[in-house]
Amino acid sequence: MAVFRISFMAETLGRTVPLTVILPTDKSYMGDAPRREEGKPYKTLYLMHGIVGDDTDWLYGTRIARWAAEKDLCVVMPSGENMFYIDQPWAANYFGEYIGRELVEFTRRTFPLSHKREDTYIGGLSMGGYGAIRNGLKYSDTFGAIVALSSALVVDETLPVEVPNPRFPSERQDWKQSVFGPDLNAVLKSDKNPKVLVKELLAQGKEFPAIFMACGTEDFLIEKNRDFVQFLEEQGVPVTFVTAPGAHEWDFWDTHIKEALEWLPLEDGVQGRTSGNVGLGD
């Protein structure tokens, strides 16, 4: 699996940003083993990290490189800078447009990726799970599927409520306003609220991306995930929702990103030689 660490100028953010990409273009094949079709574009998963993380989190926290290699899948991992992957006009940060448009355009120009909606997916964990749902719905013409693990679905009626004695920066009102905007009540009626986006897509009669969600039963976000799943079901929107023992931690995400890749419409990749099977038969 080839791993690329890239810096490029993002117009939507007005600065140079980091990006990590894993792409199985370096497979070495044994003997007369089948080979991947020459020039065939790769299906792509845009995969986002959680709060206080960066674009390398998934590499270090999970076996995503192994799972992607087995599926001949490109995985693009941007940095979200604690900004929940949404547009913030007051700060000239357009993270939503960056994820939903510019990042896709840049990576398609740079790597041999499929341009088809049905081959293009968005996913993430925690903050990135929210970002995957929000941007997967906002840019539903681009993404054919959404993978959301332990999603931080915090844009709900609790967002404007002050937290007594906040323990984390994300619980402070000034931090929430810096991310979601000065009027937190207005956010609930905006496209930053996934429920608003669901209703808009239904009203427009547009096709929904397929949706896979998973959350641990001991995760502090489990009830928010259950609430959103119930909302989707009430609206008649299909969703696959998996719960299993686990908290807000990497063991759960490692297990369930693999399950999500099994759920996605991916082909079994052509097996190549890796450091784990050098010299083992043909």
C-alpha positions as a Python dict, from the first residue, in 0.01 Angstrom:
ca = {
    (1, 'M'): (0, 0, 0),
    (2, 'A'): (147, 333, -107),
    (3, 'V'): (101, 616, 144),
    (4, 'F'): (119, 976, 25),
    (5, 'R'): (155, 1275, 258),
    (6, 'I'): (65, 1587, 63),
    (7, 'S'): (51, 1962, 115),
    (8, 'F'): (-156, 2164, -129),
    (9, 'M'): (-317, 2504, -153),
    (10, 'A'): (-689, 2486, -75),
    (11, 'E'): (-874, 2786, -215),
    (12, 'T'): (-1178, 2726, 6),
    (13, 'L'): (-958, 2755, 317),
    (14, 'G'): (-714, 3015, 188),
    (15, 'R'): (-404, 2826, 294),
    (16, 'T'): (-189, 2521, 239),
    (17, 'V'): (-330, 2212, 409),
    (18, 'P'): (-206, 1857, 480),
    (19, 'L'): (-358, 1547, 329),
    (20, 'T'): (-285, 1174, 364),
    (21, 'V'): (-379, 930, 87),
    (22, 'I'): (-344, 553, 80),
    (23, 'L'): (-356, 393, -260),
    (24, 'P'): (-276, 30, -356),
    (25, 'T'): (-93, 115, -678),
    (26, 'D'): (230, -52, -563),
    (27, 'K'): (110, -412, -550),
    (28, 'S'): (369, -674, -639),
    (29, 'Y'): (220, -991, -783),
    (30, 'M'): (348, -1348, -757),
    (31, 'G'): (405, -1560, -1064),
    (32, 'D'): (104, -1578, -1291),
    (33, 'A'): (-138, -1451, -1026),
    (34, 'P'): (-423, -1234, -1161),
    (35, 'R'): (-343, -864, -1186),
    (36, 'R'): (-561, -559, -1154),
    (37, 'E'): (-688, -432, -1487),
    (38, 'E'): (-448, -171, -1625),
    (39, 'G'): (-587, 182, -1605),
    (40, 'K'): (-896, 87, -1405),
    (41, 'P'): (-986, 383, -1179),
    (42, 'Y'): (-1006, 331, -804),
    (43, 'K'): (-1313, 360, -590),
    (44, 'T'): (-1253, 618, -317),
    (45, 'L'): (-1341, 669, 48),
    (46, 'Y'): (-1293, 1020, 189),
    (47, 'L'): (-1232, 942, 556),
    (48, 'M'): (-1233, 1203, 832),
    (49, 'H'): (-1083, 1203, 1179),
    (50, 'G'): (-1235, 1308, 1512),
    (51, 'I'): (-1179, 1612, 1727),
    (52, 'V'): (-816, 1690, 1831),
    (53, 'G'): (-700, 1448, 1561),
    (54, 'D'): (-534, 1496, 1224),
    (55, 'D'): (-509, 1339, 880),
    (56, 'T'): (-286, 1053, 1004),
    (57, 'D'): (-518, 933, 1282),
    (58, 'W'): (-678, 652, 1084),
    (59, 'L'): (-337, 516, 980),
    (60, 'Y'): (-216, 486, 1338),
    (61, 'G'): (-544, 394, 1509),
    (62, 'T'): (-676, 127, 1271),
    (63, 'R'): (-571, -122, 1006),
    (64, 'I'): (-738, 85, 733),
    (65, 'A'): (-435, 51, 503),
    (66, 'R'): (-463, -329, 517),
    (67, 'W'): (-838, -334, 467),
    (68, 'A'): (-814, -85, 177),
    (69, 'A'): (-538, -283, 7),
    (70, 'E'): (-750, -596, 20),
    (71, 'K'): (-1037, -409, -149),
    (72, 'D'): (-829, -209, -401),
    (73, 'L'): (-972, 106, -243),
    (74, 'C'): (-821, 453, -232),
    (75, 'V'): (-865, 627, 105),
    (76, 'V'): (-827, 1005, 126),
    (77, 'M'): (-781, 1148, 475),
    (78, 'P'): (-802, 1528, 515),
    (79, 'S'): (-735, 1737, 823),
    (80, 'G'): (-1042, 1890, 986),
    (81, 'E'): (-875, 2121, 1242),
    (82, 'N'): (-1149, 2072, 1506),
    (83, 'M'): (-1389, 2261, 1278),
    (84, 'F'): (-1651, 1988, 1226),
    (85, 'Y'): (-1605, 1999, 847),
    (86, 'I'): (-1857, 2281, 797),
    (87, 'D'): (-1850, 2624, 634),
    (88, 'Q'): (-1765, 2915, 864),
    (89, 'P'): (-1807, 3236, 660),
    (90, 'W'): (-1729, 3455, 962),
    (91, 'A'): (-1377, 3304, 969),
    (92, 'A'): (-1331, 3253, 593),
    (93, 'N'): (-1313, 2876, 651),
    (94, 'Y'): (-1526, 2680, 405),
    (95, 'F'): (-1458, 2329, 529),
    (96, 'G'): (-1786, 2193, 396),
    (97, 'E'): (-1712, 2311, 43),
    (98, 'Y'): (-1354, 2192, 82),
    (99, 'I'): (-1466, 1838, 169),
    (100, 'G'): (-1762, 1817, -66),
    (101, 'R'): (-1615, 1983, -374),
    (102, 'E'): (-1252, 2102, -377),
    (103, 'L'): (-1093, 1797, -214),
    (104, 'V'): (-1278, 1562, -450),
    (105, 'E'): (-1176, 1768, -754),
    (106, 'F'): (-811, 1790, -643),
    (107, 'T'): (-771, 1420, -571),
    (108, 'R'): (-943, 1320, -894),
    (109, 'R'): (-697, 1541, -1087),
    (110, 'T'): (-401, 1398, -896),
    (111, 'F'): (-477, 1025, -867),
    (112, 'P'): (-641, 760, -1089),
    (113, 'L'): (-982, 777, -920),
    (114, 'S'): (-1328, 698, -1048),
    (115, 'H'): (-1545, 1004, -1110),
    (116, 'K'): (-1865, 807, -1062),
    (117, 'R'): (-2097, 881, -772),
    (118, 'E'): (-2148, 511, -708),
    (119, 'D'): (-1770, 471, -661),
    (120, 'T'): (-1726, 770, -428),
    (121, 'Y'): (-1788, 745, -53),
    (122, 'I'): (-1749, 963, 256),
    (123, 'G'): (-1688, 846, 613),
    (124, 'G'): (-1554, 939, 950),
    (125, 'L'): (-1558, 890, 1324),
    (126, 'S'): (-1695, 1116, 1598),
    (127, 'M'): (-1655, 1472, 1465),
    (128, 'G'): (-1573, 1309, 1132),
    (129, 'G'): (-1887, 1096, 1154),
    (130, 'Y'): (-2091, 1414, 1181),
    (131, 'G'): (-1891, 1561, 893),
    (132, 'A'): (-1957, 1251, 682),
    (133, 'I'): (-2333, 1268, 743),
    (134, 'R'): (-2359, 1643, 694),
    (135, 'N'): (-2144, 1661, 381),
    (136, 'G'): (-2262, 1330, 242),
    (137, 'L'): (-2617, 1470, 247),
    (138, 'K'): (-2518, 1824, 142),
    (139, 'Y'): (-2320, 1688, -156),
    (140, 'S'): (-2540, 1389, -228),
    (141, 'D'): (-2475, 1426, -601),
    (142, 'T'): (-2108, 1345, -535),
    (143, 'F'): (-2119, 1073, -268),
    (144, 'G'): (-2296, 743, -318),
    (145, 'A'): (-2254, 619, 39),
    (146, 'I'): (-2193, 750, 392),
    (147, 'V'): (-2004, 565, 667),
    (148, 'A'): (-2047, 726, 1009),
    (149, 'L'): (-1893, 575, 1324),
    (150, 'S'): (-1974, 708, 1674),
    (151, 'S'): (-2099, 1027, 1512),
    (152, 'A'): (-2085, 1350, 1711),
    (153, 'L'): (-2437, 1456, 1615),
    (154, 'V'): (-2424, 1759, 1842),
    (155, 'V'): (-2632, 1993, 1624),
    (156, 'D'): (-2957, 1932, 1807),
    (157, 'E'): (-3169, 2103, 2071),
    (158, 'T'): (-2886, 2069, 2326),
    (159, 'L'): (-2638, 2277, 2122),
    (160, 'P'): (-2747, 2622, 2253),
    (161, 'V'): (-2768, 2500, 2614),
    (162, 'E'): (-2483, 2610, 2838),
    (163, 'V'): (-2293, 2327, 3006),
    (164, 'P'): (-2231, 2395, 3376),
    (165, 'N'): (-1862, 2361, 3464),
    (166, 'P'): (-1748, 2247, 3117),
    (167, 'R'): (-1468, 1990, 3128),
    (168, 'F'): (-1369, 2009, 2763),
    (169, 'P'): (-1323, 2307, 2528),
    (170, 'S'): (-1598, 2169, 2303),
    (171, 'E'): (-1849, 2213, 2588),
    (172, 'R'): (-1785, 2588, 2620),
    (173, 'Q'): (-2028, 2833, 2459),
    (174, 'D'): (-1752, 3046, 2308),
    (175, 'W'): (-1599, 2737, 2143),
    (176, 'K'): (-1936, 2622, 2007),
    (177, 'Q'): (-2002, 2970, 1867),
    (178, 'S'): (-1657, 2980, 1706),
    (179, 'V'): (-1737, 2656, 1520),
    (180, 'F'): (-2110, 2673, 1448),
    (181, 'G'): (-2174, 3047, 1451),
    (182, 'P'): (-2273, 3318, 1697),
    (183, 'D'): (-2644, 3228, 1695),
    (184, 'L'): (-2657, 2865, 1804),
    (185, 'N'): (-3038, 2856, 1783),
    (186, 'A'): (-3019, 2953, 1416),
    (187, 'V'): (-2782, 2663, 1348),
    (188, 'L'): (-3062, 2416, 1423),
    (189, 'K'): (-3258, 2549, 1123),
    (190, 'S'): (-2958, 2558, 890),
    (191, 'D'): (-2788, 2305, 663),
    (192, 'K'): (-2547, 2231, 949),
    (193, 'N'): (-2830, 2026, 1098),
    (194, 'P'): (-2843, 1687, 921),
    (195, 'K'): (-3216, 1659, 990),
    (196, 'V'): (-3276, 1976, 790),
    (197, 'L'): (-3075, 1831, 501),
    (198, 'V'): (-3275, 1508, 510),
    (199, 'K'): (-3601, 1700, 479),
    (200, 'E'): (-3459, 1912, 196),
    (201, 'L'): (-3353, 1603, -1),
    (202, 'L'): (-3694, 1446, 51),
    (203, 'A'): (-3869, 1764, -63),
    (204, 'Q'): (-3649, 1776, -374),
    (205, 'G'): (-3706, 1409, -448),
    (206, 'K'): (-3331, 1351, -473),
    (207, 'E'): (-3159, 1018, -432),
    (208, 'F'): (-3007, 956, -89),
    (209, 'P'): (-2660, 811, -42),
    (210, 'A'): (-2665, 470, 123),
    (211, 'I'): (-2601, 517, 495),
    (212, 'F'): (-2406, 294, 736),
    (213, 'M'): (-2386, 398, 1103),
    (214, 'A'): (-2226, 223, 1400),
    (215, 'C'): (-2189, 317, 1764),
    (216, 'G'): (-2076, 138, 2078),
    (217, 'T'): (-2335, 69, 2345),
    (218, 'E'): (-2104, 224, 2606),
    (219, 'D'): (-2031, 530, 2392),
    (220, 'F'): (-2147, 863, 2538),
    (221, 'L'): (-2286, 947, 2191),
    (222, 'I'): (-2505, 637, 2159),
    (223, 'E'): (-2835, 814, 2230),
    (224, 'K'): (-2767, 1089, 1976),
    (225, 'N'): (-2695, 821, 1716),
    (226, 'R'): (-3008, 628, 1804),
    (227, 'D'): (-3212, 948, 1781),
    (228, 'F'): (-3085, 1023, 1430),
    (229, 'V'): (-3140, 666, 1313),
    (230, 'Q'): (-3496, 679, 1446),
    (231, 'F'): (-3548, 1009, 1261),
    (232, 'L'): (-3422, 855, 935),
    (233, 'E'): (-3651, 557, 975),
    (234, 'E'): (-3949, 782, 1048),
    (235, 'Q'): (-3872, 975, 727),
    (236, 'G'): (-3853, 652, 530),
    (237, 'V'): (-3479, 685, 462),
    (238, 'P'): (-3299, 348, 462),
    (239, 'V'): (-3011, 317, 708),
    (240, 'T'): (-2793, 31, 831),
    (241, 'F'): (-2728, 81, 1202),
    (242, 'V'): (-2491, -142, 1397),
    (243, 'T'): (-2451, -137, 1774),
    (244, 'A'): (-2207, -351, 1966),
    (245, 'P'): (-2024, -344, 2298),
    (246, 'G'): (-1767, -68, 2294),
    (247, 'A'): (-1691, 287, 2397),
    (248, 'H'): (-1557, 591, 2211),
    (249, 'E'): (-1225, 428, 2122),
    (250, 'W'): (-1007, 286, 1847),
    (251, 'D'): (-1076, -83, 1903),
    (252, 'F'): (-1439, -20, 1814),
    (253, 'W'): (-1353, 193, 1511),
    (254, 'D'): (-1095, -57, 1382),
    (255, 'T'): (-1351, -336, 1397),
    (256, 'H'): (-1633, -138, 1242),
    (257, 'I'): (-1445, 35, 963),
    (258, 'K'): (-1370, -316, 839),
    (259, 'E'): (-1739, -401, 867),
    (260, 'A'): (-1823, -82, 681),
    (261, 'L'): (-1589, -174, 397),
    (262, 'E'): (-1764, -511, 373),
    (263, 'W'): (-2094, -320, 351),
    (264, 'L'): (-1975, -82, 78),
    (265, 'P'): (-2019, -201, -284),
    (266, 'L'): (-1651, -290, -322),
    (267, 'E'): (-1502, -577, -517),
    (268, 'D'): (-1253, -816, -365),
    (269, 'G'): (-922, -674, -472),
    (270, 'V'): (-658, -866, -661),
    (271, 'Q'): (-418, -999, -399),
    (272, 'G'): (-59, -886, -418),
    (273, 'R'): (262, -955, -231),
    (274, 'T'): (302, -772, 100),
    (275, 'S'): (556, -770, 380),
    (276, 'G'): (344, -1032, 555),
    (277, 'N'): (351, -1294, 281),
    (278, 'V'): (686, -1253, 106),
    (279, 'G'): (801, -1594, -9),
    (280, 'L'): (478, -1773, 84),
    (281, 'G'): (375, -1968, -221),
    (282, 'D'): (214, -1825, -531),
}
